[in-house]
Structures are given as C-alpha cells and as structure tokens.
Amino acid sequence: MGFRMIYDALTKSRLLQKTYKDIGEMNRECKKIFERSFDCLVQNKDKEALELSNEDKKINKYEVDIRNSILGYLAVNTAPDLNAALILTSVVIDHERIGDYCKIIAQLGLLYPAKLEGNEYMDIVNNMRDTIVEQFDLAHTAFETSDVEKAKNVIASYSGIKTLHDALVHKLNKEKEIEINKAIAYASLGIYLRRISAHLKNICTSVVKPFPEIGFEKKDF
C-alpha cells in the first residue's frame, strides 16, 4: 500500500468516525430539546420556552460543523465514499428539521397560555411523546452501530404514531364542546409530533436502505 492510499485510509477513518460521533451527539441534543419543549407546552413554562430558541442554535451549529467535516473528507480523499457522505448529509438534515419542530412546539406553548390538563386528548399525545422518546434512543444506537433490527423497530413504530395521530384528529373532529384554542393546540402538537417521528424514521432508513431510497418504503414508489 502506497503512502497516498495509507493517508486516504487514515483520513477517511478519522473524519468519518468523528462525523458519526458528532451525529450521535446531535441526536442526544435533539432528544433533550424535544423533552424540554414538550414540557414547556404542557406545563406552560414560558420562560424556558423562550430559552429554547438558543438551544436550537446548538443543533444548527452541529449541522454546519458536520457539513464542514464532510467537505473536508471529500476534499482530501482521492477515492471518497460518496454514498457515506450523502447518507451523513441526509441524516444531519433530518436532525436539523427535528430541532426546528421542537422549537415550534415550545413556541406553541407561548401562544397557548395555560397548562394542558389530563384528558383523552392528552392521553394520546403522551403516548406519542413516549414512543418518540424511545425512537430517539433506538435511532441513536441503530445509526451508531448499524443495528438493522433497531432501525426496523423505529421504522415500524412510525405506523403506531400515525395511528395515534389519526385517532387524535378523529376525536377532535367529533368534539363539540372543546375550546377553539385548545383544539388548535392539540391538533398542532399532533402534527409536529408526527413530523418528528417521521424524521427519526428517515434517519433509520439510512441504516437499512441505499441512499436513493432513504425516507421511503417500497409502497411509496
């Protein structure tokens, strides 16, 4: 093996390993912001909701740093793994979008100035929240260790999220007495939770599918 090949192998390993590590940290940061933003809305924590806009900037910083690492990897390698670079870029975008939705959830709490009390709507929303927290953990392990089974579990659990969201919308449509602002809060929250779960599913499809099919299932095309 010549020097250039040795250099390429070492550089590829160092840069891509750091990128995988940074994405894992990005996942953990997204999970933390998700849990905080959900609590801000449900428990009416306006001050903390305002602070979360700065937390979202951490996610953006991760994205910029990881993009720079990927560009560096592509620049210094004579035969870079383009598939890996594209997958990493896609996964980073999904995490950044999750951060955006978390911030929107916190902002929804500022628009709805009251705690969301326990009721049948909240039961559904809490089930969605608990499933997503589990998806974060599974997605982290699946991506970091290429664990196909954990990735498939996240992909499969998205169907449960869709079912819960459909049930929430169905109940809201039947409700005649609910206050309009509460209906908006529950309906909006359901949409944002479903989108966060969808992005976690997309991240996990990168473990089991080639780059062109990331985010899709066979029935989608």
TIPA-952923 format. One record per residue: x, y, z of N, C-alpha, C in turn. Coordinates in steps of 0.05 Angstrom, whole numbers, padded with zeros to 5 digits, always signed. Last residue first. Example, Ala and Ser with C-alpha at 12.3 -4.5 7.8 and 13.67 -1.06 7.14 Angstrom:
2
+00257-00045+00142+00273-00021+00143+00258+00001+00157;+00264-00114+00156+00246-00090+00156+00264-00066+00156;
% end
This chain:
221
-00863+00080-00077-00855+00085-00104-00857+00059-00121;-00881+00066-00028-00882+00095-00034-00873+00100-00063;-00874+00014-00016-00901+00021-00025-00902+00050-00034;-00822+00013+00004-00827+00003-00023-00855+00011-00034;-00811+00076+00035-00816+00048+00036-00823+00039+00008;-00762+00128+00046-00784+00116+00033-00787+00087+00039;-00716+00147+00070-00741+00161+00076-00766+00149+00064;-00673+00128+00018-00675+00138+00046-00701+00154+00049;-00663+00111-00033-00688+00103-00021-00692+00112+00008;-00612+00128-00048-00635+00138-00063-00662+00132-00050;-00577+00100-00009-00583+00129-00008-00608+00138-00023;-00607+00037+00012-00587+00053-00002-00596+00082-00003;-00628+00020+00080-00633+00024+00052-00610+00040+00039;-00617+00016+00134-00626-00009+00120-00630-00005+00090;-00600+00065+00152-00586+00041+00162-00593+00016+00145;-00635+00101+00133-00607+00103+00123-00591+00078+00131;-00680+00094+00162-00680+00081+00136-00652+00082+00124;-00669+00125+00206-00665+00096+00209-00666+00082+00182;-00682+00176+00188-00655+00170+00197-00649+00141+00197;-00737+00168+00179-00719+00173+00157-00690+00167+00164;-00754+00164+00232-00757+00141+00214-00738+00144+00191;-00744+00216+00248-00729+00194+00261-00731+00168+00244;-00782+00241+00216-00753+00246+00211-00736+00225+00225;-00829+00221+00239-00823+00215+00211-00793+00220+00205;-00827+00244+00289-00825+00215+00287-00818+00207+00258;-00836+00297+00274-00811+00289+00288-00806+00259+00285;-00888+00293+00253-00865+00300+00235-00838+00293+00248;-00918+00280+00298-00917+00261+00276-00893+00267+00257;-00911+00326+00328-00901+00301+00338-00898+00280+00315;-00937+00363+00295-00908+00366+00300-00896+00340+00310;-00990+00344+00297-00976+00345+00272-00946+00346+00276;-01002+00349+00352-01002+00323+00339-00987+00322+00313;-00999+00404+00358-00979+00387+00372-00978+00360+00359;-01044+00420+00329-01017+00428+00320-00996+00410+00332;-01085+00397+00360-01083+00390+00332-01054+00396+00322;-01078+00421+00410-01076+00393+00408-01071+00384+00378;-01085+00476+00396-01061+00467+00409-01057+00437+00406;-01137+00477+00374-01113+00484+00357-01088+00474+00369;-01166+00463+00419-01167+00445+00395-01143+00451+00377;-01156+00507+00451-01147+00480+00459-01146+00461+00435;-01181+00547+00422-01152+00548+00426-01141+00522+00435;-01235+00530+00424-01221+00531+00398-01191+00532+00402;-01256+00482+00471-01249+00509+00465-01232+00509+00440;-01304+00430+00458-01276+00438+00464-01272+00467+00455;-01354+00410+00444-01352+00429+00466-01324+00441+00471;-01353+00372+00406-01370+00395+00401-01365+00417+00422;-01312+00325+00373-01316+00341+00397-01332+00366+00390;-01299+00301+00326-01324+00294+00338-01332+00312+00361;-01248+00321+00315-01270+00326+00296-01297+00320+00308;-01220+00300+00357-01223+00329+00356-01246+00336+00337;-01220+00246+00344-01233+00255+00368-01238+00285+00368;-01190+00247+00296-01217+00237+00296-01232+00247+00321;-01140+00266+00314-01156+00282+00295-01185+00274+00295;-01126+00221+00346-01129+00248+00358-01146+00266+00340;-01124+00180+00308-01143+00178+00330-01148+00206+00343;-01080+00198+00278-01107+00196+00265-01129+00195+00286;-01040+00193+00316-01047+00219+00306-01075+00219+00293;-01040+00137+00323-01047+00155+00346-01055+00182+00336;-01023+00122+00271-01049+00113+00282-01058+00130+00305;-00972+00145+00269-00993+00154+00251-01021+00146+00260;-00947+00115+00310-00950+00145+00312-00972+00155+00294;-00948+00065+00286-00963+00070+00311-00967+00099+00316;-00913+00074+00244-00941+00067+00238-00958+00071+00262;-00866+00080+00271-00878+00104+00259-00907+00098+00251;-00849+00030+00285-00864+00045+00305-00876+00071+00294;-00819+00014+00240-00845+00002+00245-00862+00018+00264;-00774+00046+00246-00790+00048+00222-00818+00037+00227;-00755+00025+00295-00763+00053+00293-00781+00057+00269;-00744-00027+00280-00763-00022+00302-00773+00007+00300;-00704-00021+00243-00730-00031+00233-00752-00026+00255;-00663-00006+00277-00672+00013+00256-00700+00005+00247;-00657-00052+00306-00666-00028+00320-00676-00008+00300;-00638-00085+00264-00663-00092+00278-00674-00067+00293;-00589-00062+00248-00612-00063+00229-00638-00068+00244;-00543-00022+00272-00561-00043+00282-00587-00043+00266;-00498+00011+00267-00510-00002+00243-00528-00026+00251;-00485+00040+00310-00474+00013+00309-00484-00002+00285;-00509+00090+00302-00481+00089+00312-00469+00061+00308;-00561+00078+00286-00543+00092+00268-00514+00089+00276;-00581+00050+00331-00582+00039+00304-00562+00052+00285;-00574+00086+00374-00560+00061+00373-00558+00049+00345;-00610+00127+00356-00582+00133+00364-00565+00108+00362;-00658+00101+00350-00645+00112+00326-00615+00118+00332;-00670+00088+00403-00665+00066+00384-00650+00077+00359;-00676+00139+00425-00656+00121+00435-00649+00099+00415;-00719+00159+00393-00693+00174+00395-00671+00154+00403;-00759+00123+00405-00748+00124+00378-00721+00138+00378;-00771+00138+00458-00759+00111+00453-00746+00110+00425;-00794+00187+00446-00770+00186+00464-00756+00159+00460;-00838+00170+00416-00817+00185+00403-00791+00185+00420;-00869+00145+00455-00859+00129+00432-00836+00143+00419;-00882+00188+00487-00866+00166+00498-00854+00149+00476;-00913+00220+00451-00888+00230+00463-00870+00208+00473;-00957+00187+00443-00940+00195+00420-00913+00204+00430;-00977+00186+00494-00969+00161+00482-00950+00166+00458;-00991+00240+00500-00970+00228+00517-00959+00202+00506;-01033+00243+00463-01008+00259+00459-00985+00248+00475;-01071+00210+00487-01060+00204+00461-01033+00218+00456;-01079+00239+00535-01071+00211+00536-01058+00202+00509;-01099+00287+00517-01072+00286+00528-01061+00258+00531;-01149+00271+00501-01131+00281+00481-01102+00279+00491;-01172+00256+00549-01168+00235+00529-01149+00245+00507;-01132+00292+00598-01158+00284+00586-01152+00263+00564;-01100+00337+00640-01103+00309+00633-01131+00303+00622;-01089+00402+00610-01097+00384+00631-01099+00356+00621;-01039+00444+00594-01057+00425+00581-01064+00403+00601;-01037+00509+00622-01028+00481+00622-01049+00464+00608;-01035+00567+00579-01048+00551+00601-01036+00523+00600;-01032+00602+00530-01023+00609+00557-01038+00593+00580;-01006+00589+00472-01028+00577+00488-01022+00580+00517;-00961+00613+00454-00986+00622+00442-01011+00611+00457;-00922+00586+00481-00924+00615+00485-00951+00626+00475;-00928+00535+00460-00935+00539+00488-00937+00569+00495;-00908+00543+00410-00937+00538+00412-00946+00542+00441;-00854+00544+00422-00868+00569+00414-00898+00567+00416;-00846+00489+00429-00842+00508+00452-00856+00534+00446;-00856+00472+00377-00872+00462+00399-00870+00481+00423;-00814+00498+00350-00841+00506+00344-00860+00496+00366;-00770+00469+00370-00773+00498+00376-00801+00508+00371;-00781+00420+00346-00781+00422+00375-00784+00452+00384;-00775+00432+00292-00802+00425+00302-00803+00427+00333;-00719+00442+00292-00738+00463+00284-00766+00457+00295;-00699+00392+00305-00694+00415+00322-00714+00437+00317;-00715+00364+00259-00726+00356+00286-00723+00380+00305;-00682+00388+00222-00711+00392+00220-00725+00384+00246;-00633+00367+00239-00638+00396+00240-00667+00402+00238;-00640+00313+00229-00637+00322+00256-00642+00352+00259;-00643+00315+00172-00666+00305+00188-00664+00314+00217;-00591+00332+00160-00614+00349+00153-00639+00341+00169;-00561+00288+00176-00558+00314+00190-00582+00332+00185;-00577+00251+00138-00584+00246+00167-00581+00272+00183;-00555+00272+00091-00583+00269+00094-00592+00266+00123;-00500+00269+00103-00512+00295+00098-00542+00293+00102;-00494+00213+00107-00489+00230+00130-00502+00258+00127;-00505+00199+00054-00522+00190+00075-00519+00207+00100;-00462+00224+00027-00490+00232+00021-00509+00223+00043;-00419+00196+00049-00421+00225+00051-00449+00235+00047;-00429+00144+00033-00428+00150+00061-00432+00180+00065;-00425+00150-00023-00450+00141-00011-00452+00148+00018;-00372+00165-00030-00393+00184-00036-00420+00176-00023;-00316+00156-00003-00340+00141-00003-00364+00160-00006;-00262+00180-00046-00280+00182-00023-00304+00164-00026;-00206+00177-00067-00229+00159-00074-00248+00158-00050;-00175+00217-00047-00175+00213-00076-00197+00194-00085;-00192+00263+00003-00191+00235-00005-00192+00232-00036;-00199+00316+00015-00172+00305+00019-00170+00276+00010;-00253+00329+00003-00231+00345-00009-00204+00330-00007;-00286+00297+00034-00287+00295+00004-00263+00308-00009;-00271+00315+00085-00267+00287+00077-00266+00284+00047;-00289+00368+00082-00261+00362+00086-00254+00334+00078;-00344+00359+00077-00330+00372+00056-00300+00367+00058;-00353+00336+00128-00358+00320+00103-00343+00332+00080;-00339+00379+00161-00324+00354+00163-00328+00337+00138;-00379+00416+00146-00350+00422+00142-00333+00397+00142;-00424+00388+00164-00421+00394+00135-00391+00400+00129;-00413+00391+00219-00413+00365+00205-00410+00368+00175;-00419+00446+00228-00393+00432+00234-00391+00406+00219;-00473+00454+00214-00451+00468+00200-00425+00454+00203;-00498+00421+00252-00502+00416+00223-00479+00429+00207;-00483+00443+00301-00475+00416+00295-00477+00411+00264;-00510+00492+00296-00481+00492+00296-00470+00464+00290;-00563+00475+00299-00553+00488+00274-00523+00487+00273;-00563+00458+00352-00568+00439+00331-00558+00450+00304;-00555+00506+00378-00535+00485+00381-00538+00464+00358;-00601+00534+00368-00577+00542+00354-00554+00522+00356;-00636+00512+00404-00639+00504+00376-00614+00512+00360;-00623+00541+00449-00615+00512+00448-00617+00502+00419;-00647+00589+00437-00618+00588+00437-00608+00559+00436;-00699+00575+00442-00690+00585+00416-00660+00584+00414;-00707+00563+00496-00702+00540+00477-00694+00550+00449;-00721+00607+00524-00693+00599+00524-00687+00578+00504;-00776+00607+00518-00761+00629+00505-00731+00621+00503;-00789+00564+00550-00795+00563+00522-00779+00584+00506;-00776+00583+00600-00759+00562+00589-00764+00559+00559;-00818+00620+00605-00791+00629+00607-00772+00609+00594;-00865+00588+00602-00859+00608+00582-00830+00616+00582;-00890+00532+00612-00865+00544+00622-00855+00564+00601;-00937+00498+00612-00938+00527+00609-00913+00540+00620;-00936+00444+00609-00935+00455+00636-00935+00486+00635;-00937+00434+00554-00957+00421+00571-00959+00435+00598;-00894+00465+00534-00921+00469+00524-00941+00458+00544;-00850+00447+00563-00856+00475+00563-00885+00480+00554;-00850+00393+00551-00856+00401+00578-00864+00431+00579;-00833+00397+00498-00859+00384+00504-00868+00393+00532;-00782+00419+00505-00802+00434+00491-00830+00423+00496;-00755+00377+00532-00759+00404+00545-00781+00420+00531;-00755+00337+00494-00768+00332+00520-00774+00359+00534;-00727+00362+00452-00754+00352+00448-00768+00349+00475;-00677+00372+00475-00694+00395+00467-00723+00386+00464;-00660+00318+00480-00662+00335+00503-00680+00359+00498;-00660+00302+00426-00677+00288+00446-00681+00306+00470;-00620+00335+00406-00648+00337+00396-00667+00324+00415;-00576+00316+00433-00584+00344+00438-00613+00347+00428;-00573+00265+00413-00577+00268+00441-00587+00296+00447;-00561+00277+00358-00586+00262+00366-00593+00266+00395;-00512+00300+00364-00534+00316+00354-00561+00303+00361;-00482+00257+00380-00486+00279+00399-00509+00297+00390;-00484+00229+00331-00495+00217+00356-00500+00238+00377;-00457+00264+00299-00485+00259+00293-00499+00246+00318;-00406+00259+00321-00420+00285+00323-00450+00282+00317;-00394+00207+00306-00396+00214+00335-00411+00240+00338;-00393+00211+00251-00412+00193+00263-00416+00200+00293;-00349+00246+00248-00375+00255+00238-00397+00237+00250;-00307+00215+00267-00315+00239+00281-00343+00249+00273;-00307+00177+00226-00313+00169+00253-00321+00193+00270;-00292+00209+00182-00319+00197+00183-00326+00187+00211;-00239+00225+00197-00261+00245+00192-00288+00232+00194;-00212+00175+00205-00213+00196+00226-00236+00215+00222;-00220+00146+00158-00228+00135+00183-00231+00157+00204;-00197+00181+00120-00225+00173+00118-00235+00163+00145;-00144+00182+00137-00160+00207+00137-00190+00200+00136;-00129+00129+00130-00128+00141+00156-00146+00165+00158;-00136+00124+00074-00149+00105+00093-00151+00117+00121;-00102+00164+00054-00131+00164+00049-00146+00147+00069;-00053+00145+00072-00063+00172+00081-00093+00173+00077;-00049+00098+00043-00049+00097+00072-00061+00123+00083;-00049+00118-00009-00071+00100+00000-00073+00099+00030;-00002+00149-00007-00028+00162-00013-00051+00144-00004;+00037+00109+00002+00032+00130+00022+00004+00142+00018;+00014+00043-00020+00030+00067-00022+00021+00088-00001;+00017-00024+00000+00000+00000+00000+00018+00025+00000;
% end
